[in-house]
Amino acid sequence: MRIGEIAALVGVTTRAIRHYHHVGLLPEPDRRPNGYRAYSVRDAVRLARVRRLTELGLSLDEVRDVLADDAGRELAEVLAELDADLARQQAELAERRRRLAVLLAAPPGEAEPVSPALAQLLAKAPATASPSAALDREHLSLLDASGAVGEELYALLGTVAADPSVLALYERLDELADAAEDDPRIGPLARELVAAVPAEAFAALAPAATDGAGGPQAVPGFLEALLAEYAPAQAEVVRRVMEAFTAGWATQEKRGRE
């Protein structure tokens, strides 16, 4: 194959191939008597691996390390791994199309860019004008879009979403909009919010929003962005709730190792 043919086969540009030659990711093939490069099937497989790995977010140095591990493997093994990668990509595209179909099937103005599982959870919640409830909904939608949480958590939160008494907790959080950071209502409200969440949800929710130090994990900057949207007293409530989630998750992790 000539450079234009292998580029079309793999789906990259000839400029990209020349760059991969320059940085050492793709060895220069032998040239024919007419001066054109002659690429083999193994060159095409290696180029496809480079493309797939860069699409996954690996740097060129990281790609080079992976390709070095491929050097001693049989071509059939490398092809099988490539096929598995493409199958996973196809499954991801199918899931995206499924979500899009749900949105397209919804009446105008009623579709939201959330997964069907989250849409079902939100449908269970009673109608409310609470600003805190609206923020909670937006934050959960953000985590949903990132893929940090999924159907397991939504199933666990189903009873919480449908519980009318939870609205009273949101309203109490609303009342702290103009309160000081040391308001005596902060502690009791934080404890009641934690108590309202099923213990099983700790394992699903805590690692999605924070790491062991209370910083972001699955969604970079999520906790900081979340707290910034609340007034000081409200942010203190949310911070304590998230700390409780992290502590509850750590406790479950420890029990699981014992």
N, C-alpha and C positions, 0 to 999 in steps of 0.2 A: 504493500500500500504506500502511496505517496502521502505527503503531509496533509494535503487537502482532504484526502479520502479518510485518513484516520481521524482527522478533526471532525468531519461530518459524522463518522460512525459513532464516536464517543460523545459528541455534543459540546465540543470546546472550540476555541478559535485557534488558528494557526499561530497567532501571536502568543497565546498562552503556552502552546507546545514549545515554541522557541524559548520562552522564559523558563519553562521547566528544564529544558536542556541546559540553559545558562546557569541555573542554581543547582544542577546535579540531581534533580528528581527523576528525570527521564534520560537514560543514556542516549548519546547520539548513535543512530543506527548506521550500518554500512551504506555506502552510496553506490548506486548503479554506475555503469560506464558513462551514462549521460549526465551524471552529476546529481541526480535526484536521490533524496533519502529513500531507503526501502524499509518500511516498518513491518514488523511481524505481528502475529496474533498476540504473543506475549507482551509486545509493546502496547497494543491496544488495551489489554487487560490491566497493565500497570497504569496507563493513562486514565482508565476508568476508575481505578482505585484512588488515584490522586484527586480526581474530580469529586468522587463520593466523600472522601475524607475531608476535603476542604469545605464541602457543603455542610458537613456535620460540625464545622467550627474549628477544626484543628489548624494550627499554624503550619507553615511549610516545614519548619524544623520537626514538629511532631509527626507530620506525614512522612518525613524522611525516616524517622525511627520505625514507624509501622512498616514501611516498605522494606527496611533492612531485615525485619523479621520474616517477610515474605520470601526472601531470597532463596532459602533452602527448602521451600515448600513445593509440592507438586502443582502443576498448572490447574489440574482438576479441582484441587482443594481451594485454591484461590478463587476459581470461578464459582464454586459452590458458595463461598462466603459472599462474593459479590451478588449472587442471585438472592441470598438471604437478605442482604442489605436492601436490594431493590424491592423485595417482597414486603419488608417493613415499611419502606417508603410508600408503596402502593396502598398498604393498609391505612397509613396515616392520611393519605389523600382521600381514601374512601370515607374515613370518619369525618373529615372536613366537609365532604360533599353531603354526608348525611345531616350534619348540623345545618348546612346551607339550605337543604331541602325543608327542614323544619321551619326555618325563618321564612322561606318563600311561601310555605303553605299557610302561614299565619295571616290573619286579616290585616289590612294596611294600618300602620300605627301601633299594632300590638306586638310586633316582633321585637325581641331584644337579642343582642349578640352574646347570649349565654348558652350553655349546654342544656339539652332537654332535661337532664337530671336536676340542674339548678333551677330551671324554670318551674319544674314540678314542686320543688321545695318552696320557692317564693310564692307560688299560688296558694300554699297552705296558710300563709301569714294573713291575719286579719288586716283590713285596710286601716291605715293610720296616717296622720299628718306629722308625726314626730320627725324632726330633723335628724335626730340620732339614729332612728330606725332606717331612714333613707341613706345615711352615711354607711351604716352597717351593710346594707344591701349593695352599695357601690363597692365596698371593700371586698365582699364575698365574690362579686362579679369579677373583680380584678384578679383574685386568686384563681377563679375558675378559668379565666382566659389564659393565665400563665400555665395551667395544667398542674399547679401545685397541690390542688385538692381534687376530690372526685366523688363518685357515687357513694362510696363507703361513708364519708363524712356527711353527705346530704341525707342519707338514710338515718344516721344517728341524730341529726338535728331536726328531723321531721316533727317530733313531738314538741320540741322547743318552739319551732315556727308557728305551730297551731295553738299554742298555749296563750290565751288572752292575758294572763297575768304577766307575761313577758313585756307586753306593751307598757305596763305600769313602770317597769324598770327603765325602759327607754325614756318615758316621760320624766322620771326622776333624774335621769342623766341630762335631759334637756334643761331642767331647773338649775343645773350647776353652770350654766353658760356664763353667768356673771359672778360666780363665787370665787373665793380665794383658794389658793392651792392647798391650804391647810384646813379647809372646811370640814367639820366633823362628819358630814354626810358621806364623805368620800369612801372611808373604810367600809362601813356597812353596805353601801351600794356595790362596791367591788366584790365583796364576799357573796352577796346575793346573786350577782351576775354569774359568778363562777359556779355557784350551787345550781343554777338553772341549766347548766350544760351537763349532759350525761358524762359520767367518768370515762366511758369508752371513747368519747370524742377527743379526749386529750391526746391520745396517741396519733389520731388522724389530723388534728388541727395544729398542735403546738409546733412540731417540726416544720410545718408548711410555712408558718409565719416568722419563726425565730430560730436562732441557733442557741447553743447552750449558754452563751453569754448575753442573750437578750438582743442580739443583733439580727440583721436580715439573713435569711438562708435561701429559701426557694425563690423568693421574689426580692432581688436586691433593692434595698432602700424602702421596702414595704413598711416596716415598723415606724421609721422616721416620718415617712409621708403620712401614715395613718395618724400619728400623734399630732402632726402639724395642723391637721384639719379641725382639731378640737380646741375649745377654750382651755386655759390652764388647769382648772379643777377637773374638767371632763377628761383631759389628757391623762391626769394622774389616775383617775379611775381605770381608764383603758390600759395604762401601763401596768397597774397592779393585776388586772385580769390576765394580761399576756404573761406576766411573770408567773402567775398561778398555773397557766396552761403549760409553760415550760417546765415548771417544777413537777406537775402531774405527769407529763410525758417522761421526764427523767426517772421518776419513781417507777413507772411501768416498765421502762427499759431495764432498770436495775433488777426488778422482779423477774423479768423475762430471762435474764442471764443467770439467775440463781437456781 
